[in-house]
Amino acid sequence: MNKDPNRFWWMSLVLVAACTGGLYYFERSIYPTSNGVVGLVVGLALGGAMAALLEDYFDQNLR
């Protein structure tokens, strides 16, 4: 069986969703009066950066 790096395509989506949701709920728990937009934006950016690093790792190590 060959190593197909595309078999983990869903991990990037899960990583972005987890970072976005986690930072949203973190902001809402620390600042209950806020609407959570900052947590959503920062979580989306952090999740996107981590997903890019994860895909680079797969490209380098799963050949």
TORNUPA-180975 format. One line per 10 residues: number of its first residue (from 1); their letters; for each residue z, x, y of N, C-alpha, C, O, CB. Coordinates in pm, whole numbers. Glycine has a CB too. Layout:
NUM = A = Z/X/Y/Z/X/Y/Z/X/Y/Z/X/Y/Z/X/Y  ... $
***
This chain:
1 = MNKDPNRFWW = 0/85/-118/0/0/0/0/90/124/86/177/139/123/-97/0  -96/67/212/-102/149/334/-5/97/438/42/-17/431/-245/151/391  24/181/534/119/146/639/43/85/756/-21/158/833/202/270/685  49/-44/771/-19/-115/878/78/-136/994/174/-212/979/-76/-250/828  55/-73/1109/148/-90/1222/144/-231/1280/234/-269/1354/116/10/1331  41/-309/1249/32/-445/1301/117/-545/1224/124/-662/1261/-111/-491/1300  182/-501/1118/264/-596/1040/393/-632/1114/460/-728/1076/297/-537/903  428/-557/1217/549/-586/1295/515/-641/1433/587/-614/1529/635/-460/1309  407/-717/1446/364/-769/1574/469/-862/1636/478/-873/1758/231/-843/1559  547/-927/1554/644/-1025/1601/771/-960/1657/846/-1025/1729/680/-1119/1488 $
11 = MSLVLVAACT = 795/-834/1625/919/-769/1670/922/-753/1822/1029/-761/1882/934/-633/1604  807/-732/1884/803/-721/2030/842/-853/2095/915/-855/2194/663/-677/2076  793/-963/2040/828/-1094/2094/977/-1123/2080/1040/-1175/2172/747/-1203/2025  1032/-1088/1966/1175/-1110/1943/1258/-1022/2038/1359/-1067/2091/1212/-1080/1796  1215/-899/2058/1287/-807/2147/1286/-857/2291/1389/-855/2357/1227/-667/2139  1172/-901/2339/1162/-952/2476/1246/-1079/2491/1317/-1095/2590/1015/-979/2515  1237/-1169/2394/1314/-1293/2401/1465/-1266/2396/1542/-1330/2467/1273/-1387/2287  1507/-1173/2312/1649/-1141/2301/1703/-1078/2429/1812/-1112/2475/1673/-1048/2183  1628/-986/2487/1673/-923/2612/1677/-1024/2726/1772/-1027/2804/1580/-806/2650  1573/-1107/2734/1569/-1206/2842/1682/-1308/2827/1753/-1336/2924/1434/-1277/2842 $
21 = GGLYYFERSI = 1697/-1362/2709/1804/-1459/2686/1943/-1399/2701/2034/-1462/2755/1789/-1520/2549  1959/-1279/2651/2090/-1214/2660/2133/-1186/2803/2248/-1211/2839/2089/-1085/2582  2042/-1135/2883/2078/-1108/3023/2092/-1235/3104/2171/-1240/3198/1975/-1017/3087  2016/-1339/3069/2033/-1468/3136/2174/-1523/3109/2244/-1561/3202/1925/-1569/3088  2214/-1527/2982/2348/-1579/2949/2459/-1488/3001/2567/-1536/3035/2361/-1596/2798  2434/-1357/3006/2533/-1266/3062/2554/-1296/3210/2668/-1303/3257/2490/-1119/3043  2444/-1312/3284/2458/-1342/3427/2524/-1478/3448/2608/-1492/3537/2321/-1339/3496  2488/-1577/3368/2548/-1710/3382/2696/-1709/3348/2773/-1788/3403/2474/-1810/3294  2738/-1621/3257/2881/-1617/3223/2961/-1539/3326/3077/-1571/3352/2901/-1555/3085  2901/-1436/3387/2972/-1358/3488/2974/-1432/3623/3076/-1434/3692/2906/-1219/3505 $
31 = YPTSNGVVGL = 2860/-1492/3660/2846/-1564/3787/2805/-1709/3757/2686/-1740/3759/2741/-1495/3880  2900/-1796/3730/2866/-1933/3689/2792/-2014/3795/2724/-2111/3761/2991/-2005/3650  2802/-1978/3921/2735/-2056/4025/2590/-2014/4045/2515/-2083/4115/2810/-2042/4156  2548/-1902/3986/2409/-1859/4003/2319/-1935/3907/2365/-1996/3810/2396/-1707/3980  2189/-1930/3935/2096/-2002/3848/2037/-1913/3740/1963/-1964/3655/1986/-2062/3930  2065/-1786/3738/2024/-1697/3630/1887/-1635/3645/1836/-1575/3550/2028/-1771/3505  1825/-1647/3762/1690/-1595/3781/1688/-1442/3774/1595/-1384/3718/1633/-1642/3915  1788/-1378/3830/1793/-1232/3827/1805/-1182/3683/1740/-1085/3646/1910/-1179/3912  1887/-1248/3603/1900/-1212/3463/1769/-1230/3387/1735/-1149/3301/2009/-1294/3398  1696/-1337/3418/1567/-1360/3354/1466/-1251/3389/1397/-1199/3301/1511/-1495/3393 $
41 = VVGLALGGAM = 1459/-1216/3517/1362/-1115/3561/1396/-977/3505/1309/-907/3454/1356/-1110/3715  1522/-940/3515/1563/-808/3465/1551/-804/3313/1509/-702/3257/1708/-776/3508  1586/-911/3246/1573/-916/3100/1428/-908/3055/1398/-843/2955/1635/-1043/3047  1340/-973/3127/1198/-968/3094/1143/-826/3114/1067/-777/3031/1119/-1068/3180  1181/-762/3224/1135/-625/3248/1193/-527/3146/1121/-441/3094/1173/-580/3390  1321/-540/3116/1384/-452/3019/1327/-476/2879/1301/-380/2805/1536/-474/3018  1307/-601/2842/1249/-632/2713/1106/-581/2700/1067/-532/2594/1253/-780/2688  1029/-593/2807/892/-541/2804/887/-390/2789/804/-336/2716/820/-581/2929  978/-321/2859/984/-175/2848/1027/-133/2707/971/-39/2650/1080/-116/2952  1126/-202/2652/1170/-168/2518/1064/-201/2414/1052/-129/2314/1300/-241/2486 $
51 = AALLEDYFDQ = 988/-308/2435/880/-343/2342/770/-238/2348/711/-204/2245/822/-482/2375  741/-185/2467/641/-79/2478/687/47/2405/607/112/2338/613/-47/2627  814/81/2418/867/197/2345/864/174/2195/834/267/2119/1011/226/2390  893/53/2151/890/21/2008/748/33/1953/728/86/1844/945/-120/1983  650/-15/2028/512/-5/1981/463/140/1981/385/178/1894/422/-90/2068  507/219/2079/474/362/2076/534/430/1953/470/513/1889/523/431/2204  657/393/1920/722/448/1802/643/411/1676/620/496/1590/867/396/1792  602/286/1665/523/244/1549/390/319/1541/347/361/1434/497/93/1555  326/337/1658/198/409/1658/215/554/1614/127/608/1547/136/405/1798  325/617/1651/346/758/1618/393/779/1475/357/878/1412/447/818/1712 $
61 = NLR = 472/686/1422/540/711/1296/493/629/1177/540/652/1066/683/689/1314  405/535/1197/361/452/1086/214/474/1052/141/378/1025/385/305/1118  171/595/1053/33/625/1016/26/690/883/-82/722/835/-33/714/1118 $
***
